[in-house]
Amino acid sequence: MPTQLPLCPRCEEDWVHSYRFKDDGSTFSLCTECDSFWWPHDALEIPNPRFLDDVVAARLGVPGNPWSAREWAEAIEPVGEGC
Ligand SMILES: [Zn+2]
């Protein structure tokens, strides 16, 4: 059950959840409503969000939409309770 998660400061439509990349375990915060992305050292403030697509595309070295040939679940996963 979700506890007190921060409300997304950009869209205010969803909570910001903890996720991680499956390849190297890097953790980050993500709003799945507007795809705003924060590294742990980024402040959860409106001017700061990166976008998930941009970060993933940069990691993979591919231009544009990185999801055309893959699913979110292949690259990232939510960080469960107690992790
Ligand atoms: Zn949002």
PDB file of the backbone (N, CA, C, O) and the ligand in Angstrom, with CONECT records:
HET     ZN  A 101       1
ATOM      1  N   MET A   1       0.845  -1.199   0.000  1.00  0.00           N
ATOM      2  CA  MET A   1       0.000   0.000   0.000  1.00  0.00           C
ATOM      3  C   MET A   1       0.876   1.244   0.000  1.00  0.00           C
ATOM      4  O   MET A   1       1.844   1.316   0.757  1.00  0.00           O
ATOM      5  N   PRO A   2       0.556   2.216  -0.829  1.00  0.00           N
ATOM      6  CA  PRO A   2       1.350   3.443  -0.821  1.00  0.00           C
ATOM      7  C   PRO A   2       1.192   4.183   0.495  1.00  0.00           C
ATOM      8  O   PRO A   2       0.095   4.271   1.046  1.00  0.00           O
ATOM      9  N   THR A   3       2.272   4.701   0.980  1.00  0.00           N
ATOM     10  CA  THR A   3       2.196   5.528   2.178  1.00  0.00           C
ATOM     11  C   THR A   3       2.205   6.988   1.733  1.00  0.00           C
ATOM     12  O   THR A   3       1.548   7.338   0.753  1.00  0.00           O
ATOM     13  N   GLN A   4       2.937   7.835   2.438  1.00  0.00           N
ATOM     14  CA  GLN A   4       2.954   9.235   2.055  1.00  0.00           C
ATOM     15  C   GLN A   4       3.991   9.476   0.974  1.00  0.00           C
ATOM     16  O   GLN A   4       5.155   9.742   1.276  1.00  0.00           O
ATOM     17  N   LEU A   5       3.585   9.387  -0.267  1.00  0.00           N
ATOM     18  CA  LEU A   5       4.481   9.683  -1.373  1.00  0.00           C
ATOM     19  C   LEU A   5       4.301  11.141  -1.769  1.00  0.00           C
ATOM     20  O   LEU A   5       3.219  11.705  -1.606  1.00  0.00           O
ATOM     21  N   PRO A   6       5.363  11.750  -2.290  1.00  0.00           N
ATOM     22  CA  PRO A   6       5.228  13.147  -2.711  1.00  0.00           C
ATOM     23  C   PRO A   6       4.342  13.266  -3.946  1.00  0.00           C
ATOM     24  O   PRO A   6       4.423  12.454  -4.868  1.00  0.00           O
ATOM     25  N   LEU A   7       3.504  14.279  -3.944  1.00  0.00           N
ATOM     26  CA  LEU A   7       2.671  14.539  -5.119  1.00  0.00           C
ATOM     27  C   LEU A   7       3.556  15.151  -6.205  1.00  0.00           C
ATOM     28  O   LEU A   7       4.402  16.000  -5.926  1.00  0.00           O
ATOM     29  N   CYS A   8       3.349  14.708  -7.442  1.00  0.00           N
ATOM     30  CA  CYS A   8       4.141  15.245  -8.550  1.00  0.00           C
ATOM     31  C   CYS A   8       3.960  16.761  -8.618  1.00  0.00           C
ATOM     32  O   CYS A   8       2.834  17.244  -8.737  1.00  0.00           O
ATOM     33  N   PRO A   9       5.062  17.515  -8.544  1.00  0.00           N
ATOM     34  CA  PRO A   9       4.947  18.974  -8.547  1.00  0.00           C
ATOM     35  C   PRO A   9       4.651  19.526  -9.934  1.00  0.00           C
ATOM     36  O   PRO A   9       4.307  20.701 -10.069  1.00  0.00           O
ATOM     37  N   ARG A  10       4.777  18.712 -10.948  1.00  0.00           N
ATOM     38  CA  ARG A  10       4.570  19.218 -12.300  1.00  0.00           C
ATOM     39  C   ARG A  10       3.111  19.078 -12.722  1.00  0.00           C
ATOM     40  O   ARG A  10       2.492  20.062 -13.128  1.00  0.00           O
ATOM     41  N   CYS A  11       2.556  17.881 -12.633  1.00  0.00           N
ATOM     42  CA  CYS A  11       1.182  17.688 -13.105  1.00  0.00           C
ATOM     43  C   CYS A  11       0.186  17.645 -11.952  1.00  0.00           C
ATOM     44  O   CYS A  11      -1.009  17.860 -12.153  1.00  0.00           O
ATOM     45  N   GLU A  12       0.674  17.370 -10.751  1.00  0.00           N
ATOM     46  CA  GLU A  12      -0.185  17.267  -9.571  1.00  0.00           C
ATOM     47  C   GLU A  12      -1.320  16.265  -9.774  1.00  0.00           C
ATOM     48  O   GLU A  12      -2.387  16.387  -9.174  1.00  0.00           O
ATOM     49  N   GLU A  13      -1.072  15.275 -10.629  1.00  0.00           N
ATOM     50  CA  GLU A  13      -2.083  14.269 -10.932  1.00  0.00           C
ATOM     51  C   GLU A  13      -1.738  12.909 -10.347  1.00  0.00           C
ATOM     52  O   GLU A  13      -2.592  12.024 -10.291  1.00  0.00           O
ATOM     53  N   ASP A  14      -0.508  12.734  -9.915  1.00  0.00           N
ATOM     54  CA  ASP A  14      -0.110  11.407  -9.456  1.00  0.00           C
ATOM     55  C   ASP A  14       1.012  11.550  -8.439  1.00  0.00           C
ATOM     56  O   ASP A  14       1.619  12.612  -8.296  1.00  0.00           O
ATOM     57  N   TRP A  15       1.267  10.465  -7.746  1.00  0.00           N
ATOM     58  CA  TRP A  15       2.362  10.440  -6.779  1.00  0.00           C
ATOM     59  C   TRP A  15       3.654  10.144  -7.494  1.00  0.00           C
ATOM     60  O   TRP A  15       3.676   9.517  -8.553  1.00  0.00           O
ATOM     61  N   VAL A  16       4.734  10.608  -6.893  1.00  0.00           N
ATOM     62  CA  VAL A  16       6.060  10.305  -7.426  1.00  0.00           C
ATOM     63  C   VAL A  16       6.543   9.017  -6.774  1.00  0.00           C
ATOM     64  O   VAL A  16       6.706   8.937  -5.557  1.00  0.00           O
ATOM     65  N   HIS A  17       6.767   8.021  -7.605  1.00  0.00           N
ATOM     66  CA  HIS A  17       7.168   6.703  -7.107  1.00  0.00           C
ATOM     67  C   HIS A  17       8.655   6.458  -7.313  1.00  0.00           C
ATOM     68  O   HIS A  17       9.291   7.077  -8.165  1.00  0.00           O
ATOM     69  N   SER A  18       9.190   5.549  -6.523  1.00  0.00           N
ATOM     70  CA  SER A  18      10.583   5.150  -6.691  1.00  0.00           C
ATOM     71  C   SER A  18      10.663   4.016  -7.705  1.00  0.00           C
ATOM     72  O   SER A  18       9.931   3.030  -7.628  1.00  0.00           O
ATOM     73  N   TYR A  19      11.574   4.186  -8.656  1.00  0.00           N
ATOM     74  CA  TYR A  19      11.826   3.152  -9.656  1.00  0.00           C
ATOM     75  C   TYR A  19      13.317   2.917  -9.745  1.00  0.00           C
ATOM     76  O   TYR A  19      14.111   3.657  -9.165  1.00  0.00           O
ATOM     77  N   ARG A  20      13.693   1.878 -10.475  1.00  0.00           N
ATOM     78  CA  ARG A  20      15.112   1.673 -10.752  1.00  0.00           C
ATOM     79  C   ARG A  20      15.271   1.070 -12.135  1.00  0.00           C
ATOM     80  O   ARG A  20      14.375   0.413 -12.666  1.00  0.00           O
ATOM     81  N   PHE A  21      16.446   1.318 -12.696  1.00  0.00           N
ATOM     82  CA  PHE A  21      16.783   0.685 -13.965  1.00  0.00           C
ATOM     83  C   PHE A  21      17.189  -0.740 -13.686  1.00  0.00           C
ATOM     84  O   PHE A  21      17.919  -1.025 -12.736  1.00  0.00           O
ATOM     85  N   LYS A  22      16.702  -1.638 -14.533  1.00  0.00           N
ATOM     86  CA  LYS A  22      17.012  -3.046 -14.314  1.00  0.00           C
ATOM     87  C   LYS A  22      18.464  -3.369 -14.644  1.00  0.00           C
ATOM     88  O   LYS A  22      19.042  -4.298 -14.080  1.00  0.00           O
ATOM     89  N   ASP A  23      19.062  -2.588 -15.575  1.00  0.00           N
ATOM     90  CA  ASP A  23      20.414  -2.973 -15.998  1.00  0.00           C
ATOM     91  C   ASP A  23      21.467  -2.722 -14.932  1.00  0.00           C
ATOM     92  O   ASP A  23      22.334  -3.568 -14.710  1.00  0.00           O
ATOM     93  N   ASP A  24      21.405  -1.570 -14.266  1.00  0.00           N
ATOM     94  CA  ASP A  24      22.442  -1.309 -13.273  1.00  0.00           C
ATOM     95  C   ASP A  24      21.898  -0.966 -11.889  1.00  0.00           C
ATOM     96  O   ASP A  24      22.667  -0.666 -10.976  1.00  0.00           O
ATOM     97  N   GLY A  25      20.587  -1.010 -11.733  1.00  0.00           N
ATOM     98  CA  GLY A  25      20.005  -0.774 -10.422  1.00  0.00           C
ATOM     99  C   GLY A  25      19.933   0.675  -9.995  1.00  0.00           C
ATOM    100  O   GLY A  25      19.595   0.963  -8.846  1.00  0.00           O
ATOM    101  N   SER A  26      20.245   1.602 -10.904  1.00  0.00           N
ATOM    102  CA  SER A  26      20.154   3.016 -10.556  1.00  0.00           C
ATOM    103  C   SER A  26      18.722   3.365 -10.178  1.00  0.00           C
ATOM    104  O   SER A  26      17.778   3.037 -10.897  1.00  0.00           O
ATOM    105  N   THR A  27      18.578   4.025  -9.057  1.00  0.00           N
ATOM    106  CA  THR A  27      17.239   4.388  -8.628  1.00  0.00           C
ATOM    107  C   THR A  27      16.917   5.821  -9.024  1.00  0.00           C
ATOM    108  O   THR A  27      17.810   6.652  -9.185  1.00  0.00           O
ATOM    109  N   PHE A  28      15.650   6.089  -9.174  1.00  0.00           N
ATOM    110  CA  PHE A  28      15.189   7.430  -9.534  1.00  0.00           C
ATOM    111  C   PHE A  28      13.738   7.545  -9.116  1.00  0.00           C
ATOM    112  O   PHE A  28      13.105   6.565  -8.723  1.00  0.00           O
ATOM    113  N   SER A  29      13.227   8.754  -9.209  1.00  0.00           N
ATOM    114  CA  SER A  29      11.826   8.992  -8.897  1.00  0.00           C
ATOM    115  C   SER A  29      11.096   9.305 -10.183  1.00  0.00           C
ATOM    116  O   SER A  29      11.619   9.992 -11.060  1.00  0.00           O
ATOM    117  N   LEU A  30       9.869   8.789 -10.288  1.00  0.00           N
ATOM    118  CA  LEU A  30       9.143   8.919 -11.537  1.00  0.00           C
ATOM    119  C   LEU A  30       7.669   9.173 -11.281  1.00  0.00           C
ATOM    120  O   LEU A  30       7.047   8.528 -10.437  1.00  0.00           O
ATOM    121  N   CYS A  31       7.119  10.134 -12.032  1.00  0.00           N
ATOM    122  CA  CYS A  31       5.675  10.290 -12.088  1.00  0.00           C
ATOM    123  C   CYS A  31       5.216   9.620 -13.362  1.00  0.00           C
ATOM    124  O   CYS A  31       5.565  10.049 -14.461  1.00  0.00           O
ATOM    125  N   THR A  32       4.427   8.558 -13.213  1.00  0.00           N
ATOM    126  CA  THR A  32       4.005   7.811 -14.402  1.00  0.00           C
ATOM    127  C   THR A  32       2.890   8.517 -15.146  1.00  0.00           C
ATOM    128  O   THR A  32       2.509   8.098 -16.239  1.00  0.00           O
ATOM    129  N   GLU A  33       2.368   9.575 -14.570  1.00  0.00           N
ATOM    130  CA  GLU A  33       1.312  10.326 -15.244  1.00  0.00           C
ATOM    131  C   GLU A  33       1.895  11.233 -16.324  1.00  0.00           C
ATOM    132  O   GLU A  33       1.406  11.254 -17.453  1.00  0.00           O
ATOM    133  N   CYS A  34       2.939  11.980 -15.975  1.00  0.00           N
ATOM    134  CA  CYS A  34       3.511  12.926 -16.941  1.00  0.00           C
ATOM    135  C   CYS A  34       4.940  12.576 -17.319  1.00  0.00           C
ATOM    136  O   CYS A  34       5.595  13.337 -18.033  1.00  0.00           O
ATOM    137  N   ASP A  35       5.440  11.420 -16.845  1.00  0.00           N
ATOM    138  CA  ASP A  35       6.778  10.948 -17.191  1.00  0.00           C
ATOM    139  C   ASP A  35       7.892  11.863 -16.698  1.00  0.00           C
ATOM    140  O   ASP A  35       8.993  11.859 -17.249  1.00  0.00           O
ATOM    141  N   SER A  36       7.611  12.639 -15.671  1.00  0.00           N
ATOM    142  CA  SER A  36       8.686  13.436 -15.083  1.00  0.00           C
ATOM    143  C   SER A  36       9.621  12.514 -14.313  1.00  0.00           C
ATOM    144  O   SER A  36       9.194  11.564 -13.657  1.00  0.00           O
ATOM    145  N   PHE A  37      10.881  12.818 -14.412  1.00  0.00           N
ATOM    146  CA  PHE A  37      11.930  11.931 -13.914  1.00  0.00           C
ATOM    147  C   PHE A  37      12.890  12.744 -13.069  1.00  0.00           C
ATOM    148  O   PHE A  37      13.321  13.825 -13.471  1.00  0.00           O
ATOM    149  N   TRP A  38      13.223  12.226 -11.899  1.00  0.00           N
ATOM    150  CA  TRP A  38      14.214  12.881 -11.044  1.00  0.00           C
ATOM    151  C   TRP A  38      15.248  11.870 -10.606  1.00  0.00           C
ATOM    152  O   TRP A  38      14.917  10.779 -10.142  1.00  0.00           O
ATOM    153  N   TRP A  39      16.511  12.248 -10.761  1.00  0.00           N
ATOM    154  CA  TRP A  39      17.565  11.472 -10.118  1.00  0.00           C
ATOM    155  C   TRP A  39      17.509  11.774  -8.626  1.00  0.00           C
ATOM    156  O   TRP A  39      16.912  12.768  -8.211  1.00  0.00           O
ATOM    157  N   PRO A  40      18.129  10.918  -7.823  1.00  0.00           N
ATOM    158  CA  PRO A  40      18.044  11.138  -6.363  1.00  0.00           C
ATOM    159  C   PRO A  40      18.574  12.506  -5.937  1.00  0.00           C
ATOM    160  O   PRO A  40      18.126  13.052  -4.929  1.00  0.00           O
ATOM    161  N   HIS A  41      19.520  13.064  -6.690  1.00  0.00           N
ATOM    162  CA  HIS A  41      20.086  14.349  -6.287  1.00  0.00           C
ATOM    163  C   HIS A  41      19.306  15.528  -6.863  1.00  0.00           C
ATOM    164  O   HIS A  41      19.636  16.681  -6.586  1.00  0.00           O
ATOM    165  N   ASP A  42      18.287  15.253  -7.652  1.00  0.00           N
ATOM    166  CA  ASP A  42      17.467  16.332  -8.184  1.00  0.00           C
ATOM    167  C   ASP A  42      16.387  16.700  -7.171  1.00  0.00           C
ATOM    168  O   ASP A  42      15.772  15.825  -6.563  1.00  0.00           O
ATOM    169  N   ALA A  43      16.167  17.971  -7.000  1.00  0.00           N
ATOM    170  CA  ALA A  43      15.074  18.392  -6.124  1.00  0.00           C
ATOM    171  C   ALA A  43      13.750  18.157  -6.845  1.00  0.00           C
ATOM    172  O   ALA A  43      13.631  18.381  -8.050  1.00  0.00           O
ATOM    173  N   LEU A  44      12.763  17.703  -6.084  1.00  0.00           N
ATOM    174  CA  LEU A  44      11.450  17.478  -6.678  1.00  0.00           C
ATOM    175  C   LEU A  44      10.712  18.807  -6.796  1.00  0.00           C
ATOM    176  O   LEU A  44       9.773  19.097  -6.054  1.00  0.00           O
ATOM    177  N   GLU A  45      11.173  19.601  -7.758  1.00  0.00           N
ATOM    178  CA  GLU A  45      10.557  20.902  -7.978  1.00  0.00           C
ATOM    179  C   GLU A  45      10.229  21.059  -9.450  1.00  0.00           C
ATOM    180  O   GLU A  45      10.826  20.410 -10.309  1.00  0.00           O
ATOM    181  N   ILE A  46       9.299  21.905  -9.721  1.00  0.00           N
ATOM    182  CA  ILE A  46       8.779  22.029 -11.075  1.00  0.00           C
ATOM    183  C   ILE A  46       9.843  22.332 -12.137  1.00  0.00           C
ATOM    184  O   ILE A  46       9.814  21.704 -13.196  1.00  0.00           O
ATOM    185  N   PRO A  47      10.781  23.259 -11.909  1.00  0.00           N
ATOM    186  CA  PRO A  47      11.715  23.577 -12.987  1.00  0.00           C
ATOM    187  C   PRO A  47      12.696  22.459 -13.285  1.00  0.00           C
ATOM    188  O   PRO A  47      13.390  22.508 -14.300  1.00  0.00           O
ATOM    189  N   ASN A  48      12.771  21.460 -12.429  1.00  0.00           N
ATOM    190  CA  ASN A  48      13.833  20.477 -12.534  1.00  0.00           C
ATOM    191  C   ASN A  48      13.557  19.209 -13.334  1.00  0.00           C
ATOM    192  O   ASN A  48      14.505  18.587 -13.814  1.00  0.00           O
ATOM    193  N   PRO A  49      12.316  18.803 -13.497  1.00  0.00           N
ATOM    194  CA  PRO A  49      12.148  17.450 -14.014  1.00  0.00           C
ATOM    195  C   PRO A  49      12.799  17.214 -15.362  1.00  0.00           C
ATOM    196  O   PRO A  49      12.722  18.041 -16.271  1.00  0.00           O
ATOM    197  N   ARG A  50      13.437  16.068 -15.464  1.00  0.00           N
ATOM    198  CA  ARG A  50      13.843  15.558 -16.759  1.00  0.00           C
ATOM    199  C   ARG A  50      12.666  14.746 -17.245  1.00  0.00           C
ATOM    200  O   ARG A  50      11.656  14.627 -16.550  1.00  0.00           O
ATOM    201  N   PHE A  51      12.789  14.181 -18.444  1.00  0.00           N
ATOM    202  CA  PHE A  51      11.714  13.335 -18.932  1.00  0.00           C
ATOM    203  C   PHE A  51      12.237  11.933 -19.133  1.00  0.00           C
ATOM    204  O   PHE A  51      13.331  11.726 -19.659  1.00  0.00           O
ATOM    205  N   LEU A  52      11.446  10.984 -18.710  1.00  0.00           N
ATOM    206  CA  LEU A  52      11.869   9.591 -18.756  1.00  0.00           C
ATOM    207  C   LEU A  52      12.373   9.201 -20.143  1.00  0.00           C
ATOM    208  O   LEU A  52      13.413   8.555 -20.270  1.00  0.00           O
ATOM    209  N   ASP A  53      11.638   9.592 -21.177  1.00  0.00           N
ATOM    210  CA  ASP A  53      12.039   9.216 -22.532  1.00  0.00           C
ATOM    211  C   ASP A  53      13.437   9.728 -22.860  1.00  0.00           C
ATOM    212  O   ASP A  53      14.242   9.018 -23.463  1.00  0.00           O
ATOM    213  N   ASP A  54      13.720  10.983 -22.453  1.00  0.00           N
ATOM    214  CA  ASP A  54      15.022  11.565 -22.758  1.00  0.00           C
ATOM    215  C   ASP A  54      16.140  10.824 -22.040  1.00  0.00           C
ATOM    216  O   ASP A  54      17.191  10.547 -22.618  1.00  0.00           O
ATOM    217  N   VAL A  55      15.898  10.508 -20.777  1.00  0.00           N
ATOM    218  CA  VAL A  55      16.927   9.842 -19.986  1.00  0.00           C
ATOM    219  C   VAL A  55      17.201   8.451 -20.545  1.00  0.00           C
ATOM    220  O   VAL A  55      18.355   8.049 -20.692  1.00  0.00           O
ATOM    221  N   VAL A  56      16.139   7.724 -20.855  1.00  0.00           N
ATOM    222  CA  VAL A  56      16.309   6.367 -21.370  1.00  0.00           C
ATOM    223  C   VAL A  56      16.958   6.392 -22.743  1.00  0.00           C
ATOM    224  O   VAL A  56      17.828   5.571 -23.033  1.00  0.00           O
ATOM    225  N   ALA A  57      16.545   7.321 -23.586  1.00  0.00           N
ATOM    226  CA  ALA A  57      17.138   7.423 -24.921  1.00  0.00           C
ATOM    227  C   ALA A  57      18.625   7.720 -24.818  1.00  0.00           C
ATOM    228  O   ALA A  57      19.429   7.168 -25.569  1.00  0.00           O
ATOM    229  N   ALA A  58      18.991   8.602 -23.880  1.00  0.00           N
ATOM    230  CA  ALA A  58      20.397   8.943 -23.705  1.00  0.00           C
ATOM    231  C   ALA A  58      21.188   7.744 -23.195  1.00  0.00           C
ATOM    232  O   ALA A  58      22.313   7.505 -23.635  1.00  0.00           O
ATOM    233  N   ARG A  59      20.606   6.998 -22.275  1.00  0.00           N
ATOM    234  CA  ARG A  59      21.293   5.820 -21.738  1.00  0.00           C
ATOM    235  C   ARG A  59      21.523   4.782 -22.822  1.00  0.00           C
ATOM    236  O   ARG A  59      22.567   4.132 -22.866  1.00  0.00           O
ATOM    237  N   LEU A  60      20.547   4.637 -23.686  1.00  0.00           N
ATOM    238  CA  LEU A  60      20.634   3.624 -24.719  1.00  0.00           C
ATOM    239  C   LEU A  60      21.343   4.126 -25.968  1.00  0.00           C
ATOM    240  O   LEU A  60      21.684   3.342 -26.853  1.00  0.00           O
ATOM    241  N   GLY A  61      21.562   5.437 -26.036  1.00  0.00           N
ATOM    242  CA  GLY A  61      22.219   5.998 -27.197  1.00  0.00           C
ATOM    243  C   GLY A  61      21.354   5.962 -28.439  1.00  0.00           C
ATOM    244  O   GLY A  61      21.862   5.873 -29.557  1.00  0.00           O
ATOM    245  N   VAL A  62      20.051   6.030 -28.245  1.00  0.00           N
ATOM    246  CA  VAL A  62      19.153   6.036 -29.389  1.00  0.00           C
ATOM    247  C   VAL A  62      18.412   7.375 -29.432  1.00  0.00           C
ATOM    248  O   VAL A  62      18.079   7.936 -28.388  1.00  0.00           O
ATOM    249  N   PRO A  63      18.157   7.882 -30.629  1.00  0.00           N
ATOM    250  CA  PRO A  63      17.419   9.135 -30.735  1.00  0.00           C
ATOM    251  C   PRO A  63      15.919   8.911 -30.619  1.00  0.00           C
ATOM    252  O   PRO A  63      15.410   7.826 -30.897  1.00  0.00           O
ATOM    253  N   GLY A  64      15.241   9.940 -30.210  1.00  0.00           N
ATOM    254  CA  GLY A  64      13.783   9.915 -30.232  1.00  0.00           C
ATOM    255  C   GLY A  64      13.174   9.003 -29.193  1.00  0.00           C
ATOM    256  O   GLY A  64      13.709   8.850 -28.094  1.00  0.00           O
ATOM    257  N   ASN A  65      12.074   8.407 -29.537  1.00  0.00           N
ATOM    258  CA  ASN A  65      11.298   7.596 -28.614  1.00  0.00           C
ATOM    259  C   ASN A  65      11.967   6.249 -28.380  1.00  0.00           C
ATOM    260  O   ASN A  65      12.070   5.442 -29.304  1.00  0.00           O
ATOM    261  N   PRO A  66      12.422   5.996 -27.158  1.00  0.00           N
ATOM    262  CA  PRO A  66      13.121   4.739 -26.885  1.00  0.00           C
ATOM    263  C   PRO A  66      12.186   3.559 -26.690  1.00  0.00           C
ATOM    264  O   PRO A  66      12.638   2.427 -26.514  1.00  0.00           O
ATOM    265  N   TRP A  67      10.888   3.816 -26.721  1.00  0.00           N
ATOM    266  CA  TRP A  67       9.954   2.739 -26.353  1.00  0.00           C
ATOM    267  C   TRP A  67       9.345   2.028 -27.540  1.00  0.00           C
ATOM    268  O   TRP A  67       8.494   1.155 -27.371  1.00  0.00           O
ATOM    269  N   SER A  68       9.773   2.394 -28.750  1.00  0.00           N
ATOM    270  CA  SER A  68       9.137   1.793 -29.919  1.00  0.00           C
ATOM    271  C   SER A  68       9.331   0.281 -29.962  1.00  0.00           C
ATOM    272  O   SER A  68       8.459  -0.453 -30.429  1.00  0.00           O
ATOM    273  N   ALA A  69      10.475  -0.176 -29.474  1.00  0.00           N
ATOM    274  CA  ALA A  69      10.759  -1.605 -29.558  1.00  0.00           C
ATOM    275  C   ALA A  69      10.881  -2.252 -28.188  1.00  0.00           C
ATOM    276  O   ALA A  69      11.338  -3.389 -28.074  1.00  0.00           O
ATOM    277  N   ARG A  70      10.479  -1.544 -27.166  1.00  0.00           N
ATOM    278  CA  ARG A  70      10.584  -2.139 -25.830  1.00  0.00           C
ATOM    279  C   ARG A  70       9.486  -1.610 -24.933  1.00  0.00           C
ATOM    280  O   ARG A  70       8.840  -0.603 -25.224  1.00  0.00           O
ATOM    281  N   GLU A  71       9.299  -2.299 -23.864  1.00  0.00           N
ATOM    282  CA  GLU A  71       8.303  -1.908 -22.893  1.00  0.00           C
ATOM    283  C   GLU A  71       8.992  -1.344 -21.667  1.00  0.00           C
ATOM    284  O   GLU A  71      10.153  -1.642 -21.387  1.00  0.00           O
ATOM    285  N   TRP A  72       8.255  -0.529 -20.951  1.00  0.00           N
ATOM    286  CA  TRP A  72       8.796   0.008 -19.698  1.00  0.00           C
ATOM    287  C   TRP A  72       9.339  -1.111 -18.822  1.00  0.00           C
ATOM    288  O   TRP A  72      10.427  -1.005 -18.257  1.00  0.00           O
ATOM    289  N   ALA A  73       8.573  -2.171 -18.721  1.00  0.00           N
ATOM    290  CA  ALA A  73       8.919  -3.241 -17.784  1.00  0.00           C
ATOM    291  C   ALA A  73      10.226  -3.929 -18.152  1.00  0.00           C
ATOM    292  O   ALA A  73      10.817  -4.618 -17.320  1.00  0.00           O
ATOM    293  N   GLU A  74      10.684  -3.752 -19.390  1.00  0.00           N
ATOM    294  CA  GLU A  74      11.950  -4.355 -19.772  1.00  0.00           C
ATOM    295  C   GLU A  74      13.129  -3.556 -19.235  1.00  0.00           C
ATOM    296  O   GLU A  74      14.212  -4.099 -19.019  1.00  0.00           O
ATOM    297  N   ALA A  75      12.907  -2.259 -19.021  1.00  0.00           N
ATOM    298  CA  ALA A  75      14.019  -1.385 -18.654  1.00  0.00           C
ATOM    299  C   ALA A  75      13.968  -0.923 -17.210  1.00  0.00           C
ATOM    300  O   ALA A  75      15.005  -0.740 -16.572  1.00  0.00           O
ATOM    301  N   ILE A  76      12.757  -0.733 -16.694  1.00  0.00           N
ATOM    302  CA  ILE A  76      12.651  -0.191 -15.343  1.00  0.00           C
ATOM    303  C   ILE A  76      11.638  -0.997 -14.547  1.00  0.00           C
ATOM    304  O   ILE A  76      10.793  -1.698 -15.104  1.00  0.00           O
ATOM    305  N   GLU A  77      11.742  -0.880 -13.247  1.00  0.00           N
ATOM    306  CA  GLU A  77      10.791  -1.562 -12.389  1.00  0.00           C
ATOM    307  C   GLU A  77      10.601  -0.730 -11.128  1.00  0.00           C
ATOM    308  O   GLU A  77      11.508  -0.013 -10.704  1.00  0.00           O
ATOM    309  N   PRO A  78       9.431  -0.830 -10.539  1.00  0.00           N
ATOM    310  CA  PRO A  78       9.219  -0.105  -9.294  1.00  0.00           C
ATOM    311  C   PRO A  78      10.056  -0.697  -8.171  1.00  0.00           C
ATOM    312  O   PRO A  78      10.289  -1.905  -8.118  1.00  0.00           O
ATOM    313  N   VAL A  79      10.496   0.162  -7.290  1.00  0.00           N
ATOM    314  CA  VAL A  79      11.243  -0.291  -6.126  1.00  0.00           C
ATOM    315  C   VAL A  79      10.241  -0.675  -5.049  1.00  0.00           C
ATOM    316  O   VAL A  79       9.445   0.146  -4.593  1.00  0.00           O
ATOM    317  N   GLY A  80      10.299  -1.938  -4.654  1.00  0.00           N
ATOM    318  CA  GLY A  80       9.311  -2.423  -3.694  1.00  0.00           C
ATOM    319  C   GLY A  80       9.547  -1.927  -2.290  1.00  0.00           C
ATOM    320  O   GLY A  80      10.553  -1.282  -1.996  1.00  0.00           O
ATOM    321  N   GLU A  81       8.614  -2.234  -1.440  1.00  0.00           N
ATOM    322  CA  GLU A  81       8.724  -1.861  -0.039  1.00  0.00           C
ATOM    323  C   GLU A  81       9.950  -2.520   0.574  1.00  0.00           C
ATOM    324  O   GLU A  81      10.262  -3.677   0.293  1.00  0.00           O
ATOM    325  N   GLY A  82      10.638  -1.757   1.416  1.00  0.00           N
ATOM    326  CA  GLY A  82      11.756  -2.317   2.137  1.00  0.00           C
ATOM    327  C   GLY A  82      13.057  -2.382   1.369  1.00  0.00           C
ATOM    328  O   GLY A  82      14.051  -2.891   1.888  1.00  0.00           O
ATOM    329  N   CYS A  83      13.077  -1.881   0.148  1.00  0.00           N
ATOM    330  CA  CYS A  83      14.318  -1.891  -0.622  1.00  0.00           C
ATOM    331  C   CYS A  83      15.134  -0.637  -0.318  1.00  0.00           C
ATOM    332  O   CYS A  83      16.220  -0.459  -0.871  1.00  0.00           O
TER     333      CYS A  83
HETATM  334 ZN    ZN A 101       3.439  14.246 -12.956  1.00  0.00          ZN2+
END
